[in-house]
Amino acid sequence: MKYRAFTCAAALLIAGCAQAPGGSTDWKVEPDPDIVNFPLENAESVDQELVAPPFLPAHEQVASGPPRIVNVRLEIIERETEIAPGVFVWQMAFNNSVPGPVPVVFQWDWVNLTLVNGTTDTVRFQEPVQNTLLHNIDFHASTGALGGGELTKVAPGQEVGLLWRAEKAGFFVYHCAPGGTMVPYHVVTGGNGAILVLPREGLRDGYGNPVRYDRAFYFGEQDYYVPMNDDGTSLRFDNYASQMGPTLQVMRGLVPTHIAFNGQYGALTGDIRLEAEVGETILMLHSQANNPSYPHLIGGHGDWVWPYGKFNNRPDEGLESWDVVAGGTAAAVYTFKQDGVYAYLNHNLIKAF
């Protein structure tokens, strides 16, 4: 079966006005020692209510105070989903979503995570739930302990806590990584998402000028390796664990059977397309936890693109397409100048149509 992916069409209509080059030639901002050394015991604790992609939780774009402790809750659910007509996959879904939701914090904040391996009595998002396998989480944004993976292994019906500090600014992948072949199996069945760590001073363009966005959208690209019947339908399984062996056999060929944005075909097109107003600036966030990707906005550009989604790197200006490395991200802004429909896709076009 050939590669398949549906494009994301976004009616993002914008009349932009260009900002004159300016700002400091010394682009790097040195960290404030008072912020870096701010004591944990003095930090305010706040709860963040996560939302399903492609949207992000309400957040400030510039830090208004000292580092905080941001409390987030991720609930892991094993669920069967029809990702394409007649094609069913048991997914590992953070908060009942593929990809998982995007926590938003500032650099030098602390992330206080509660991770739940769901059963019907412990999750809020779907019933009945009866997970079958061990799960955990590896934050690419964190330091040490395998990104937290070594500290967060959790059995069905249990929960675990993890406190870590966001020392680097950028858009970072997180994913399940319980060990051995379960690592790629969990990732390619949806067990991944991303976290946004904003610079405390906010985003800046290549001249050092502030960049502000009106909306932010998250495109999580997912490759699937589905055991298929000869008639183009998928094999069906009783649960997430029983699907694993046949899926691993397909994975060893390294060729995805299906590729989709945000979990399933057509998730961001048609009646559920993304919309914005003419004159708005949109932050486009993209992750791919397993394969490279090459985002492109048909009819638009990346006005500013942060290499590999990392905000302490000077952004590139006016790109037509940009890179996402395997297990990595991209971040770009574009101010839309005309009304109409714009298609966001992976410009490896064999995978896009």
C-alpha positions, 0 to 999 in steps of 0.5 A, a space after each residue: 500500500 502506498 503512503 497516504 496522508 491528508 493535508 491540513 487546509 486552513 482558511 487563514 486570511 491575513 493582511 500583514 505589514 512588514 516590520 523594518 529590520 532593527 533590534 540588536 545585532 547581539 541576538 542572544 539573550 543571556 539568562 538572568 541569574 535571578 531567574 536561573 537560581 530562583 528557589 523552587 520553594 518560592 515558586 507559585 503553583 498553578 494548574 494548567 488545563 490541557 486541551 486537545 490538539 490542534 489547539 493549545 491551552 490559554 497562555 501568555 507569550 511573555 513571562 509576567 513574573 518569576 518561574 512557576 510550578 505548572 501542574 499538568 495531568 496526562 492520562 494514557 488511554 488505549 483505544 481503538 480508532 478508525 484512522 481511515 475508512 475500514 482501517 482500525 488501530 489500537 492507539 496509545 493516546 495521551 488524554 484521549 488524543 493523538 497526538 497528545 496535548 501541548 503543555 505550555 510553560 516558560 523557560 526556567 519554569 518547573 513542570 509538575 506532571 501527574 501521569 496516569 495509566 488509565 483504567 475506568 476508575 482513573 481517567 476522565 476522557 473515555 469509558 470503559 477503559 482497561 489498559 493492558 501494558 506498562 507505560 511511561 513518558 520521555 520528555 525531550 525537553 528535560 534533563 537526566 533519567 532518560 527524559 523522565 522515562 526511568 522515573 515514570 514507568 507506571 502499570 495499568 490503574 496506577 499513577 506517578 508524579 514527575 517534577 522537572 525544570 524546563 531549562 531550554 526554550 523550544 518546542 519539544 517532543 514527548 513520547 512513551 518509552 517503556 523499553 525494548 521494542 515497546 518504545 517504537 510500538 508505543 510511538 507509532 501507535 500514537 503515544 507521543 505529543 509535544 511541549 512548548 517552552 517559550 522564552 521568558 521574553 517571548 519569541 523574537 525575529 532574526 533582528 531581535 524584534 518581538 514576534 507575537 502570534 494571534 493563534 497557534 496550531 499544532 500539527 502532529 504527524 503520525 506514521 502507522 504500520 497497520 497489519 492489512 487484509 488483502 481487501 484493503 481493510 485492517 486486521 482487528 484485535 481485541 486490545 492494544 497488547 494483542 495488536 503488538 506482535 503483528 504490528 511489529 512485523 509490519 514495522 520491520 519493513 520501515 514503510 508506513 502503511 498510513 500517515 496522518 496529521 492529528 491521528 486520522 485521515 481528514 482530522 484537519 480538513 473539510 468542515 473541521 479546517 482551521 480558520 483565522 482572520 486576515 491580518 492575523 499571525 499564526 504560530 505553526 507547530 509541527 512534530 514527528 516522533 519517528 520520521 523526518 518531515 518537511 512542512 510546507 504551507 501552500 500559498 504561504 511561507 514561513 515568515 520566521 522559522 526557528 531551526 528544529 523548533 528551538 527558540 534560542 537559535 536565531 530564526 530563518 526568514 522567508 522559507 518555503 519549506 523547513 525541516 523536522 528531524 525524526 523525534 523532533 519539531 519545527 516552529 514557524 510564524 506566518 502573517 496571512 495576506 489574502 483570504 482563501 484556503 491554504 494547505 499545510 502538508 509534508 512536502 515529501 509529496 509521495 507521503 502527502 497525497 
